[in-house]
Amino acid sequence: MKVVIASDHGGYQLANEIEVFLTELGVNVEHIGSKCADSVDYSDYGIPAAEKVAQGEYDRGIVICGTGVGMSIAANKVRGIRCALVHDVYTARVTREHNNSNMLAMGARVIGVDLAKEIVKTWMGGKFEGGRHARRIEKVAEYEEKLSK
């Protein structure tokens, strides 16, 4: 499993923690985000991370900013990305099972490190159920295709 992590100034500390956590779990991780508290634009990191996932360079992506909202909006602008903003373990599980999310957004100012690790662990281990959920995702993909024409 290969995962790209991107963060802005609001999320870089949590992103560093998640990078270490995933590495300890044996996941191949690249952190392309900001590495300090100097103000940057989340879109400068979230969109390139999403592009790497959409192009198949990485299996999944994790984006982190202060609330997770900006990063999730930016990532979801990339065709083929299903980035879920998650702040609890239940949603982390269900977004993999029902939405086959390929990116996870979290807010460093919303949740703590321990909860973030549990969310990431749950999300990484989640499996897509398919069935009726696949039909729904296909409808979204069809709409994306229509927009690109």
matplotlib code that plots the C-alpha trace (Angstrom):
import matplotlib.pyplot as plt

x = [0.0, 1.3, -0.1, 0.5, 0.0, -0.4, -0.9, -0.9, 0.4, -2.6, -2.1, 1.6, 2.2, -0.6, 0.5, 4.0, 2.5, 0.4, 3.4, 5.4, 2.3, 1.8, 5.5, 5.5, 2.5, 4.6, 2.9, 4.9, 4.3, 5.3, 4.5, 4.3, 2.8, 4.1, 6.7, 6.2, 3.7, 4.4, 1.1, 0.5, -2.5, -4.1, -4.9, -1.2, -0.8, -4.3, -4.7, -1.3, -1.9, -5.3, -3.8, -1.2, -4.0, -6.2, -3.3, -2.6, 0.8, -0.6, -3.3, -4.7, -4.2, -4.6, -4.9, -4.9, -5.5, -6.9, -10.5, -10.1, -12.7, -10.4, -8.3, -11.4, -12.8, -9.6, -9.0, -12.6, -12.1, -9.8, -11.7, -11.9, -11.3, -13.7, -12.2, -14.1, -13.8, -13.7, -13.6, -14.8, -14.1, -17.6, -17.4, -13.9, -15.3, -18.4, -16.8, -14.6, -17.5, -20.1, -18.2, -15.0, -13.2, -9.7, -8.7, -9.2, -9.3, -8.9, -8.8, -5.8, -7.6, -10.7, -9.3, -6.3, -3.4, -4.8, -8.2, -6.6, -4.5, -7.6, -9.4, -6.5, -6.1, -9.9, -10.0, -6.9, -8.3, -11.8, -13.1, -15.6, -18.8, -19.8, -23.4, -25.8, -22.9, -21.1, -24.1, -24.1, -20.5, -20.8, -23.5, -21.1, -18.3, -20.7, -21.5, -17.8, -17.3, -20.2, -18.6, -15.2, -16.7]
y = [0.0, 3.4, 6.5, 10.2, 12.7, 16.4, 19.2, 22.9, 24.9, 24.0, 20.3, 19.7, 18.5, 16.0, 14.9, 14.3, 12.1, 10.2, 9.7, 8.1, 6.0, 4.6, 3.9, 1.9, -0.1, -0.9, 1.5, 3.2, 6.9, 10.2, 13.5, 16.3, 18.9, 21.8, 21.0, 24.2, 26.7, 29.3, 30.1, 28.3, 27.6, 24.2, 23.9, 24.0, 20.7, 19.0, 19.1, 17.6, 14.8, 14.1, 14.0, 11.5, 9.2, 9.8, 8.9, 5.7, 6.7, 6.1, 3.8, 6.3, 9.8, 11.6, 15.4, 17.5, 21.1, 23.0, 21.8, 19.4, 21.3, 23.2, 20.1, 18.0, 20.6, 20.9, 17.1, 16.5, 18.8, 16.2, 13.7, 10.2, 11.4, 10.5, 12.4, 12.0, 14.5, 12.4, 13.2, 9.9, 6.2, 5.2, 7.5, 6.3, 2.8, 3.6, 5.8, 2.9, 0.4, 2.5, 5.2, 3.5, 6.7, 6.9, 10.0, 10.9, 14.5, 15.4, 18.6, 19.0, 21.6, 19.4, 16.1, 14.9, 12.7, 9.5, 9.8, 10.6, 7.4, 5.4, 7.0, 6.3, 2.7, 2.1, 3.8, 2.0, -1.4, -0.8, -2.7, -1.6, -3.6, -3.0, -3.9, -1.1, 1.2, 0.5, 1.6, 4.9, 5.6, 4.8, 7.5, 10.0, 8.8, 9.1, 12.7, 13.5, 12.1, 14.2, 17.3, 16.6, 16.7]
z = [0.0, -1.0, 0.6, -0.1, 2.8, 2.2, 4.7, 5.1, 8.0, 10.1, 9.7, 9.3, 12.9, 12.7, 9.3, 10.7, 13.4, 10.8, 8.6, 11.4, 12.4, 8.9, 8.4, 11.7, 10.2, 7.2, 4.8, 2.1, 2.7, 1.0, 2.8, 0.2, 2.5, 4.4, 7.0, 9.1, 10.6, 7.9, 6.2, 2.9, 0.7, 1.2, -2.5, -3.3, -1.5, -1.6, -5.3, -6.2, -3.6, -5.2, -8.7, -7.5, -6.2, -9.3, -11.6, -9.7, -8.4, -4.9, -3.6, -1.2, 0.1, 3.4, 3.5, 6.7, 7.4, 10.3, 9.9, 7.0, 5.0, 2.7, 1.9, 1.2, -1.1, -3.0, -3.3, -4.5, -7.5, -9.0, -11.2, -9.7, -6.1, -3.4, -0.4, 2.9, 5.7, 8.8, 12.5, 14.0, 13.7, 12.6, 9.6, 8.7, 8.5, 6.6, 4.1, 3.0, 3.1, 1.3, -0.6, -1.5, -0.5, -1.8, 0.2, 3.8, 5.1, 8.8, 10.8, 13.1, 15.1, 15.4, 16.6, 18.6, 17.6, 19.2, 17.5, 14.2, 14.4, 15.1, 12.2, 9.9, 11.1, 10.6, 7.2, 5.9, 7.0, 5.5, 2.6, 0.0, 0.1, -3.5, -4.4, -4.2, -3.1, -6.4, -8.4, -6.5, -7.0, -10.7, -11.0, -9.6, -12.0, -14.9, -13.9, -13.7, -17.2, -18.5, -17.0, -18.6, -22.1]

ax = plt.figure().add_subplot(projection="3d")
ax.plot(x, y, z, "-o")
ax.set_aspect("equal")
plt.show()
